[in-house]
Amino acid sequence: MTHTVLVTGVSRHIGARVASVLAADPDISRVIGVDTVPPPSLTRDGGISLGRTEFVRVDLRSPDIAQVIAAADIDIVVHMSLVSAPSGSAGRASMKEHNVIGTMQLLGACQRSSSVRRVVVRSTTAVYGSSPMDPAVFTEDVEPHDSPSHGYAKDAAEVEGYVRGFARRRPDLTVSTLRFANFMGPGVDSPLTRYFSQAVMPTVFGFDPRLQFVHEDDAVEVLRRMALEDHPGTYNVTGEGVLLLSQCVRRAGAFALPLLAPAFRMLGEAARGTGLVDFSPEQLRLLCHGRVVDGAKLAAELGWKPKFTTAAAFEDFLRSRKGVRR
């Protein structure tokens, strides 16, 4: 049996890689990639070759996505289109609309579809928040002490709520939610990778948080497996082990600049205006309290474990950044 797959968010690195590996699979007849802007080409901008992927320009906030699903008889949906930080041209309100309203439109289209059989949603471990009252390790069934109140984490928590409602309304479908630790790797461009690319890294005085990363190669493999196999439920996805922020700074060959939390917050506001680094309130809490999750449930479900530990993923990122730090 061959499949027709819809991948959202293909203009961004991980989404493009997922579309590329699915398009190379002989059991998949068509891959349709959607986004608001075309993905960069391999030759012009160093992007990912999408192979057989057919690109369709669609804003998920519009009802047009339902027409795409119906016209192509989509049976697998991989939703990668969650934005982790506002773009320079669009503010926080636009980001929230894209993440939450866009997901609602997509799920509504899937609910009405007679062809969709499997839905995979990218989420984030940021839904657990970062608090001094957190458990040492989060499993998927542990509720956060402080639920996210704004930003990307709040969007992801709302998205997960809509996904759970969708799964209840369509119990005949396989619905998988993947909570990824921070992506790390040569091609990843995120607020955190930009932070680790600085020669001087502001830190919060008195805190040395534990951090986890998932290498982009492992993230793509998990998404590929989830798209092609039935694994309903919610899963943490992370590389094994942890790194302290101080270890990350030393391995990057950078200098730490300890600041009191109010000063760090003020610096964050100023830095966000430049568009270079995003010291959001979420990142401030992460750099104070950290976050560690347990990936054992996914490993048991798939009979698989990541090739890269948290430390190895960070080292691979650093190798790719040598000679390009500002």
C-alpha positions in Angstrom: 0.0 0.0 0.0 1.4 3.4 -0.9 0.7 6.6 0.9 0.2 10.3 0.2 1.8 12.5 2.9 1.2 16.1 3.8 4.1 17.9 5.6 3.5 21.4 7.0 6.4 23.8 7.7 8.6 22.7 4.8 10.3 26.1 4.5 12.1 25.5 7.7 15.1 23.1 8.1 13.6 20.2 10.0 10.3 20.3 8.0 12.3 20.2 4.8 14.4 17.3 5.9 11.3 15.3 6.9 9.7 15.9 3.6 12.9 14.9 1.9 13.3 11.6 3.6 9.6 10.7 3.1 9.8 11.6 -0.6 12.7 9.1 -0.9 10.6 6.3 0.5 9.3 3.9 -2.2 6.2 3.2 -0.1 5.1 6.8 -0.4 3.6 7.8 -3.7 3.3 11.6 -3.1 4.6 14.1 -0.6 3.0 17.5 -0.5 4.8 20.2 1.4 2.9 23.3 2.5 4.1 26.6 3.9 3.5 30.3 3.5 6.9 30.7 1.7 8.7 28.3 -0.6 11.6 26.3 0.9 15.1 27.4 -0.1 16.7 25.4 -2.9 19.8 23.3 -2.2 21.9 25.2 -4.8 20.9 28.8 -4.0 20.6 29.0 -0.2 22.1 25.8 1.2 18.7 24.3 1.9 17.5 20.7 1.7 16.7 19.1 -1.6 13.1 18.1 -1.3 13.3 15.4 -4.1 9.8 14.5 -5.3 8.0 16.8 -2.8 5.4 19.0 -4.4 5.2 22.4 -2.8 1.9 24.2 -2.3 1.8 27.7 -0.8 -0.8 27.6 1.9 -1.4 29.7 5.0 -2.7 27.2 7.6 -4.8 29.9 9.1 -7.0 29.8 6.0 -9.5 27.1 5.0 -7.5 26.3 1.9 -5.7 23.5 3.7 -8.9 21.5 3.6 -9.0 21.7 -0.1 -5.4 20.5 -0.4 -6.1 17.5 1.8 -9.3 16.6 -0.1 -7.8 17.1 -3.6 -4.8 14.9 -2.9 -6.5 12.2 -0.8 -3.9 12.7 2.0 -3.8 9.8 4.4 -0.8 10.9 6.5 -0.3 14.4 8.0 3.0 15.5 9.6 2.5 18.8 11.3 5.8 20.6 11.6 4.7 24.2 11.4 5.1 25.4 14.9 7.1 28.6 15.1 9.4 29.0 18.2 10.1 32.7 17.9 8.5 35.7 16.2 10.0 36.6 12.9 11.5 40.1 12.3 8.5 41.1 10.1 5.8 39.6 12.3 5.1 40.0 16.0 4.0 37.7 18.8 0.3 38.0 17.8 1.1 36.7 14.3 3.2 33.9 15.7 0.3 32.8 18.0 -2.2 32.9 15.2 0.1 30.8 13.0 0.7 28.2 15.7 -2.7 27.9 17.3 -5.2 29.0 14.7 -3.2 27.3 12.0 -3.3 24.0 13.9 -7.0 24.4 14.6 -7.7 24.8 10.9 -5.5 21.8 10.0 -7.1 19.6 12.6 -10.5 20.6 11.5 -9.7 19.7 7.9 -8.3 16.3 9.1 -11.5 15.7 11.2 -13.7 16.2 8.1 -11.5 14.2 5.8 -12.4 10.6 4.9 -8.9 9.8 3.7 -6.6 10.8 6.6 -5.5 7.9 8.7 -2.5 9.1 10.7 -1.6 12.5 12.2 1.8 13.3 13.7 2.3 16.6 15.5 5.5 18.2 16.5 5.4 19.7 20.0 8.1 20.6 22.5 9.3 19.8 26.0 8.8 23.5 26.7 5.2 22.6 27.6 6.6 21.4 31.0 7.9 24.8 31.7 10.9 25.6 33.9 10.4 26.1 37.6 12.4 25.6 40.8 9.6 23.3 41.9 9.9 20.9 38.9 10.7 17.2 39.4 14.2 16.1 38.5 13.0 14.4 35.4 9.7 14.8 33.5 7.8 11.8 32.2 5.0 12.3 29.7 2.3 11.9 32.4 3.8 14.5 34.9 1.9 17.8 35.0 4.1 21.0 35.1 4.3 22.9 38.3 3.8 26.2 36.5 1.9 25.8 33.2 3.3 28.0 30.4 1.7 31.4 30.5 2.9 33.0 27.2 5.2 32.5 24.2 6.0 29.4 22.3 5.5 27.1 25.2 1.9 28.4 25.8 1.2 28.0 22.1 2.4 24.4 22.2 0.4 23.6 25.3 -2.7 25.0 23.6 -1.9 23.0 20.4 -1.6 19.8 22.4 -5.0 20.5 24.0 -6.6 20.8 20.5 -4.8 17.6 19.4 -6.2 15.7 22.4 -9.7 16.9 21.6 -9.2 15.9 17.9 -8.0 12.4 18.9 -11.2 12.0 21.1 -13.4 13.0 18.2 -11.7 10.7 15.7 -10.7 7.6 17.7 -10.4 5.7 14.4 -7.2 7.7 13.5 -3.7 7.3 14.9 -2.6 10.5 16.5 1.0 11.0 17.8 2.4 14.0 19.6 6.1 14.3 19.9 7.6 16.6 22.5 11.1 17.4 21.3 13.9 18.8 23.4 15.7 21.7 21.8 16.9 20.8 18.3 20.7 20.8 17.9 22.9 20.2 14.8 24.6 21.8 11.9 21.5 23.0 10.1 19.5 24.2 13.1 18.8 27.9 13.5 16.9 28.7 16.7 17.0 31.2 19.6 19.1 28.7 21.5 21.6 27.9 18.7 22.0 31.7 18.2 22.7 32.1 21.9 25.4 29.4 21.8 27.0 31.0 18.7 27.9 34.2 20.7 31.5 34.8 21.9 30.1 36.1 25.2 27.1 34.3 26.7 25.0 36.1 29.3 24.0 33.7 32.1 21.9 34.2 35.2 24.0 34.7 38.3 23.7 31.8 40.8 22.1 29.3 38.3 23.7 26.5 36.3 20.8 24.7 34.7 20.7 21.2 33.2 19.9 21.2 29.5 19.0 18.5 27.0 19.2 18.5 23.2 18.0 16.2 20.4 20.2 16.0 17.2 18.4 17.0 14.0 19.2 13.5 12.5 17.5 11.7 15.4 14.5 14.1 15.2 14.0 13.4 11.5 14.3 9.6 12.0 11.7 9.7 14.8 9.3 11.7 12.6 9.9 9.4 9.7 9.1 6.3 11.8 6.0 8.0 13.3 4.7 8.9 9.8 5.0 5.4 8.5 4.0 3.4 11.6 1.1 3.4 14.1 2.4 4.7 17.5 -0.5 6.7 19.1 0.2 8.8 22.2 2.5 11.4 23.5 6.3 10.9 23.6 9.3 12.9 24.8 12.1 13.0 22.3 15.6 13.8 23.6 19.2 12.7 23.4 20.4 10.8 26.4 22.2 12.6 29.3 22.4 16.2 30.2 24.8 19.2 30.0 25.1 22.0 32.5 25.0 25.4 31.0 28.5 26.0 32.3 29.7 23.0 30.4 28.1 24.3 27.2 29.8 27.6 27.6 33.2 26.0 28.2 32.8 23.6 25.2 31.9 26.4 23.0 35.1 28.3 23.9 33.0 31.3 25.0 33.0 33.5 28.0 30.1 33.6 30.5 28.8 36.9 31.6 26.8 36.3 34.8 24.0 38.8 35.3 21.4 39.2 38.0 18.0 38.1 36.6 16.6 41.7 36.2 19.7 42.7 34.2 19.4 39.6 32.1 15.8 40.4 31.4 16.7 44.0 30.4 19.4 42.7 28.1 16.9 40.3 26.6 14.5 43.1 25.7 17.4 45.0 24.0 18.8 41.9 22.2 15.4 40.9 20.9 15.1 44.3 19.2 18.3 43.6 17.2 16.9 40.3 15.9 20.2 38.5 16.6 19.3 36.7 19.9 16.0 36.1 21.5 16.3 36.2 25.3 12.5 35.6 25.8 11.0 35.1 29.2 10.9 31.4 28.4 14.6 31.3 27.7 15.3 33.2 30.9 13.5 30.6 32.9 15.2 27.8 31.0 18.6 29.4 31.7 17.7 29.6 35.4 16.0 26.3 36.1 16.7 24.1 33.1 14.6 21.1 32.1 15.2 17.4 31.9 12.8 14.8 30.4 12.7 11.0 30.2 12.8 9.5 26.7 12.3 5.9 27.8 8.7 5.6 26.6 9.7 6.4 23.0 12.7 4.1 23.1 10.5 1.2 24.3 7.7 2.0 21.8 10.0 2.1 18.8 12.7 -0.3 19.9 15.1 2.5 19.1 17.4 5.0 20.8 18.9 8.2 19.5 22.4 7.9 17.8 23.4 11.2 19.4 23.5 11.9 23.2 22.8 15.4 24.4 26.6 16.0 24.6 27.3 14.6 21.1 24.5 16.6 19.5 26.0 19.8 21.1 29.5 18.8 19.9 28.3 18.3 16.3 26.6 21.7 16.4 29.9 23.3 17.7 31.9 21.6 14.9 29.6 23.1 12.3 30.0 26.6 13.9 33.8 26.7 14.0 35.1 29.8 12.3 31.7 31.4 11.9 31.1 32.8 15.4 30.4 36.5 15.3 
